[in-house]
């Protein structure tokens, strides 16, 4: 069955692509960790002061940003992405 094997091949390639994207994106997030902390630090201090005009009393539950990516979660997602990518490559070469 030619069509079935074509779709199997495409599915394996998509698994490699998704795993690789998850791995690369999380490694990139770990590399940008310090730059993100430097970028968000001034606004975090301004929001913490009582009576700050940046705080926005009309909208106290405004969207919050993480100062840095959580290391444990990011490493876990990168490991999952690497595992999925390696399994996908193994299934392509088998």
N, C-alpha and C positions, 0 to 999 in steps of 0.2 A: 504494500500500500504506500504509494509515493506521497500522497497528500498527508497522510497521518504522520509519516516520518518528517515531513517538512514542518508541520506544526510542533512536533516534539523538539526539533532542533531550535525553532524560534523560541519556544518556552524556555529551553535551557539557556539560550543566549540572554533572554530577559532576566532570568534568575541571576546570571553572572553580572549583568548591568546593574540591577537593583542592589545586589550585595556590594559591588564595587562602589556605587554611589554612596551607600550608607557608610562604608568604611572611609572613603576619602572625605566626605563632608564632616564626619566626626573628628578625624585627625586634623582637618583644617580648623575646626572650632577649638580644639585644644591648642593649636599654634597661635590663634588669635586671642587667647584668654587674657593676656596682660593688656593688650590694646583695648579690649572691651571694658576692662576694669577702669582704665584711664579715661575712657570716653564717658562712662556713666557716673563717675565719682562726683563731679561738680553738681549734677542735678540731684543726686541722692542726698548730699549735704543740705542743699537748699530746701528740699522737701521735708527734711527732718526738723527744721527749726519751727517752733510754734509761731504762728502769725505770718509765716512767709507767704508772699504773694504768689510764689510758684506752686504752693501747696494746693490752691484751688478749693476754697471752702464750699463752693457750689457742687463740686464733684469730688468728694473725699475718696471714693473708691476708683480712682483713675487707673488706667492700664499701667501695670508695673513691669519693669524690665529687670531681668537678672543682671547683676553686676558682672558676674562671670559664669561660664558654663559649669554645671556640676561635674566634677572630675569622674566620680564613680559611674554615673549614668552615661557619660560620654564615652568612657573607656569600655563599658559594657556594650553599648551600641556599636562601637567600632569593632569590637571582638565578634559580635554577631554578624556584622556586615562582612568581615574578613572570612569567617567560617562559611557563610552562604556563598561568597564569591569563590572560595577554594572548592567547595562541593560542586558548584556549577561548572567550574573549569574541569574538574575531574570527570563529571558526567559528559562533558563535551568531548574529552579525549578518550573516553572508554569505548 
